[in-house]
Amino acid sequence: MDLIFFDTTNTYFETDDPGDSEIKAYGHSKHKRDDLPQVTIGLAVTREGMPVRCWVMPGNQHDAKSVEKVQEELRGWNLGRIYWVMDRGMTSQENKQILQRAGGQYILGEKLSGNHANEAVLSTPGRFRKVRDTLYVKEVMFDHRKYVIAYNPEQAKLDRINREKILAHLKEQLKVANASGRSKTKCKTILHGSMGRYVKELKSGKLTIDRVRVKKAEKLDGKYLLSCSDPSLSAEDIALGYKQLLKVERAFRTLKSSLGLRPVYHSRDDRITSHVLLCWLSLVLVRMAEIETGKSWREIRHHMQQLHLIAFSDQKHRVLQHTELTNHQRNILKKLKIKPPKRIVSIDPIH
């Protein structure tokens, strides 16, 4: 394994006082709960999305410090490279410099609009190269930095459909806003997260759909922009590497929901760390099952929860018997190399 993906999240505690703790601390919360103490959780995964290590770190620790800790603890693994793969929330120039100062490399999602350099990259002429059925890439060098424009035709269709729904709803909202003449209603429409970007105000004070912005948005359908600190990495690896971030985020979602990472009821540091470790071990088993069976954990759980142990009894005996295995259950157990349970578990006399 010469490439590993790492990302962080945090989980907060429903208390105002972190107490005597080395890991619970106030910091920037990715869940917008800066008012509560938290711990930072790091997760490293392979290309296949297999979690290979987790860390529990202080809630106020900067990501650059996390890189140093991860590199130190993974040094014995003889890894060729460690990449930070992060979304658009980490694309500031300061953060890029911090990541590289710590000795790491990065693949970052970039904002599609609002940044002159990024807009210049997106407008650079050139042809896209097909990597997969749903992935096309174009490599651009700009200001001594490597960028990759990725395009997904399926996502482009979804973007177009979603925008058409937004514009249809916006059209009705503008009728109400213009007819009422209420400034508060107009402001609410303008500032709305999904609709506001397509609204402009005329000299008369009436609101209308900004067709220039709509056309600009259409050109970005299905596209996302990436930057990479390693110029030797191919455009294909950069694009596919960034897609692995979805697996890390999915792993975090699984930890927080299905595997009960949150809420955390412990207060001692060693018990908090053990709680996270047990959730991580469960995640390893979940991913192993998904990789071996080719099914999602939701599918596996749905089929296996239909296996029941039923008790029958008459005047003389009590029988414990499993329900008959379905084809889905049989195939799952076979791929996981788990011996099927006995149909008849026991037959006991009733005294």
Sequence and secondary structure as in RCSB ss.txt:
>XXXX:A:sequence
MDLIFFDTTNTYFETDDPGDSEIKAYGHSKHKRDDLPQVTIGLAVTREGMPVRCWVMPGNQHDAKSVEKVQEELR
GWNLGRIYWVMDRGMTSQENKQILQRAGGQYILGEKLSGNHANEAVLSTPGRFRKVRDTLYVKEVMFDHRKYVIA
YNPEQAKLDRINREKILAHLKEQLKVANASGRSKTKCKTILHGSMGRYVKELKSGKLTIDRVRVKKAEKLDGKYL
LSCSDPSLSAEDIALGYKQLLKVERAFRTLKSSLGLRPVYHSRDDRITSHVLLCWLSLVLVRMAEIETGKSWREI
RHHMQQLHLIAFSDQKHRVLQHTELTNHQRNILKKLKIKPPKRIVSIDPIH
>XXXX:A:secstr
  EEEEEEEEEE S S   S SS B    TTS TTS EEEEEEEE TT  EEEEEEEETT  HHHHHHHHHHHHG
GGT SEEEEEE GGG  HHHHHHHHHTT EEEEEE SSS HHHHHHHT     EEEETTEEEEEEEETTEEEEEE
E HHHHHHHHHHHHHHHHHHHHHHHHHHHH  HHHHHHHHH TTTGGGEEE TTS EEE HHHHHHHHTTTTEEE
EEES TTS HHHHHHHHHHHHHHHHHHHHHHTTT  SS    SHHHHHHHHHHHHHHHHHHHHHHHHHSS HHHH
HHHHTT  EEEEE SSEEEEEE    HHHHHHHHHTT     SEEEEEE  
